[in-house]
C-alpha cells in the first residue's frame, strides 16, 4: 500500500496509462497477499475486496486524479478500474 501511495503521490496530471499502471501494480500485489498462506490463508472476504477497491479509488482522488475520466476513456465505470487485474 505504501508503494502504491508513493507512486500515486508522484503522478502530476498523469496520462491514463500511468494511472492504470499504478492500479495494475497494486492489484496483483494484493492478490498475492490474498493467496499467500503465510498470511493466515483466510483470504479477503467480498467486503474487504470492495474496501480495497474503494481505497485505491480514494487514494487516486486524494492525489488529484479524476478517476472517472480515465475510466470513461476506457469505456468502463470508475468502479471497474481494478477489474482487469482482480482475482
Short mmCIF file of the C-alpha atoms (twelve columns), coordinates in Angstrom:
data_MODEL
# 
_entry.id   MODEL 
# 
loop_
_atom_site.group_PDB 
_atom_site.id 
_atom_site.type_symbol 
_atom_site.label_atom_id 
_atom_site.label_alt_id 
_atom_site.label_comp_id 
_atom_site.label_asym_id 
_atom_site.label_seq_id 
_atom_site.Cartn_x 
_atom_site.Cartn_y 
_atom_site.Cartn_z 
_atom_site.pdbx_PDB_model_num 
ATOM 1  C CA . UNK A 1  0.000   0.000   0.000   1 
ATOM 2  C CA . UNK A 2  2.864   2.358   0.815   1 
ATOM 3  C CA . UNK A 3  4.451   1.746   -2.595  1 
ATOM 4  C CA . UNK A 4  1.110   2.478   -4.287  1 
ATOM 5  C CA . UNK A 5  0.669   5.681   -2.300  1 
ATOM 6  C CA . UNK A 6  4.218   6.781   -3.120  1 
ATOM 7  C CA . UNK A 7  3.697   6.108   -6.822  1 
ATOM 8  C CA . UNK A 8  0.382   7.971   -6.877  1 
ATOM 9  C CA . UNK A 9  1.915   10.871  -4.969  1 
ATOM 10 C CA . UNK A 10 4.382   11.252  -7.834  1 
ATOM 11 C CA . UNK A 11 1.716   11.447  -10.527 1 
ATOM 12 C CA . UNK A 12 1.131   15.022  -11.613 1 
ATOM 13 C CA . UNK A 13 -1.588  15.370  -14.237 1 
ATOM 14 C CA . UNK A 14 -0.881  11.787  -15.241 1 
ATOM 15 C CA . UNK A 15 -1.768  10.258  -18.560 1 
ATOM 16 C CA . UNK A 16 -4.281  7.427   -18.355 1 
ATOM 17 C CA . UNK A 17 -1.568  4.809   -18.861 1 
ATOM 18 C CA . UNK A 18 0.218   5.949   -15.690 1 
ATOM 19 C CA . UNK A 19 -2.992  5.850   -13.665 1 
ATOM 20 C CA . UNK A 20 -3.833  2.351   -14.849 1 
ATOM 21 C CA . UNK A 21 -0.187  1.319   -14.494 1 
ATOM 22 C CA . UNK A 22 -0.289  2.168   -10.791 1 
ATOM 23 C CA . UNK A 23 -3.530  0.217   -10.391 1 
ATOM 24 C CA . UNK A 24 -2.073  -2.689  -12.365 1 
ATOM 25 C CA . UNK A 25 0.833   -2.898  -9.911  1 
ATOM 26 C CA . UNK A 26 -1.140  -2.728  -6.664  1 
ATOM 27 C CA . UNK A 27 -3.987  -5.115  -7.511  1 
ATOM 28 C CA . UNK A 28 -1.789  -8.148  -8.340  1 
ATOM 29 C CA . UNK A 29 0.253   -7.403  -5.214  1 
ATOM 30 C CA . UNK A 30 -2.958  -7.537  -3.173  1 
ATOM 31 C CA . UNK A 31 -3.946  -10.748 -4.985  1 
ATOM 32 C CA . UNK A 32 -0.594  -12.258 -3.965  1 
ATOM 33 C CA . UNK A 33 -1.193  -11.406 -0.307  1 
ATOM 34 C CA . UNK A 34 -4.671  -12.898 -0.572  1 
ATOM 35 C CA . UNK A 35 -3.278  -16.177 -1.880  1 
ATOM 36 C CA . UNK A 36 -0.257  -16.390 0.443   1 
ATOM 37 C CA . UNK A 37 -0.807  -18.997 3.152   1 
ATOM 38 C CA . UNK A 38 1.716   -17.246 5.414   1 
ATOM 39 C CA . UNK A 39 -0.898  -14.516 5.915   1 
ATOM 40 C CA . UNK A 40 -3.309  -16.940 7.547   1 
ATOM 41 C CA . UNK A 41 -4.778  -18.372 4.351   1 
ATOM 42 C CA . UNK A 42 -8.219  -16.941 5.044   1 
ATOM 43 C CA . UNK A 43 -8.193  -14.659 2.011   1 
ATOM 44 C CA . UNK A 44 -10.093 -11.435 1.595   1 
ATOM 45 C CA . UNK A 45 -13.838 -11.543 2.011   1 
ATOM 46 C CA . UNK A 46 -16.029 -9.738  -0.514  1 
ATOM 47 C CA . UNK A 47 -16.438 -6.717  1.758   1 
ATOM 48 C CA . UNK A 48 -12.667 -6.418  2.215   1 
ATOM 49 C CA . UNK A 49 -12.128 -6.615  -1.543  1 
ATOM 50 C CA . UNK A 50 -14.598 -3.797  -2.042  1 
ATOM 51 C CA . UNK A 51 -12.881 -1.754  0.677   1 
ATOM 52 C CA . UNK A 52 -9.532  -2.234  -1.042  1 
ATOM 53 C CA . UNK A 53 -11.012 -1.071  -4.356  1 
ATOM 54 C CA . UNK A 54 -12.504 1.950   -2.617  1 
ATOM 55 C CA . UNK A 55 -9.114  2.675   -1.029  1 
ATOM 56 C CA . UNK A 56 -7.473  2.636   -4.480  1 
ATOM 57 C CA . UNK A 57 -10.117 4.998   -5.862  1 
ATOM 58 C CA . UNK A 58 -9.898  7.338   -2.867  1 
ATOM 59 C CA . UNK A 59 -6.104  7.387   -2.873  1 
ATOM 60 C CA . UNK A 60 -6.052  8.328   -6.545  1 
ATOM 61 C CA . UNK A 61 -8.656  11.028  -5.925  1 
ATOM 62 C CA . UNK A 62 -6.816  12.437  -2.912  1 
ATOM 63 C CA . UNK A 63 -3.788  12.926  -5.125  1 
ATOM 64 C CA . UNK A 64 -5.659  14.819  -7.803  1 
ATOM 65 C CA . UNK A 65 -6.593  12.027  -10.194 1 
ATOM 66 C CA . UNK A 66 -10.115 12.314  -11.591 1 
ATOM 67 C CA . UNK A 67 -10.724 8.557   -11.631 1 
ATOM 68 C CA . UNK A 68 -13.951 8.827   -13.619 1 
ATOM 69 C CA . UNK A 69 -12.227 10.493  -16.585 1 
ATOM 70 C CA . UNK A 70 -9.624  7.830   -17.467 1 
ATOM 71 C CA . UNK A 71 -12.181 5.121   -16.715 1 
ATOM 72 C CA . UNK A 72 -14.662 6.696   -19.124 1 
ATOM 73 C CA . UNK A 73 -11.987 6.968   -21.806 1 
ATOM 74 C CA . UNK A 74 -11.528 3.200   -21.472 1 
ATOM 75 C CA . UNK A 75 -15.276 2.662   -21.677 1 
ATOM 76 C CA . UNK A 76 -15.651 1.495   -18.091 1 
ATOM 77 C CA . UNK A 77 -17.186 2.838   -14.896 1 
ATOM 78 C CA . UNK A 78 -14.834 4.173   -12.233 1 
ATOM 79 C CA . UNK A 79 -15.854 1.240   -10.000 1 
ATOM 80 C CA . UNK A 80 -14.353 -1.109  -12.606 1 
ATOM 81 C CA . UNK A 81 -10.802 0.306   -12.643 1 
ATOM 82 C CA . UNK A 82 -9.418  -2.709  -10.760 1 
ATOM 83 C CA . UNK A 83 -11.458 -5.394  -12.527 1 
ATOM 84 C CA . UNK A 84 -8.891  -6.329  -15.191 1 
ATOM 85 C CA . UNK A 85 -6.438  -7.489  -12.513 1 
ATOM 86 C CA . UNK A 86 -8.686  -8.740  -9.724  1 
ATOM 87 C CA . UNK A 87 -8.771  -12.439 -8.828  1 
# 
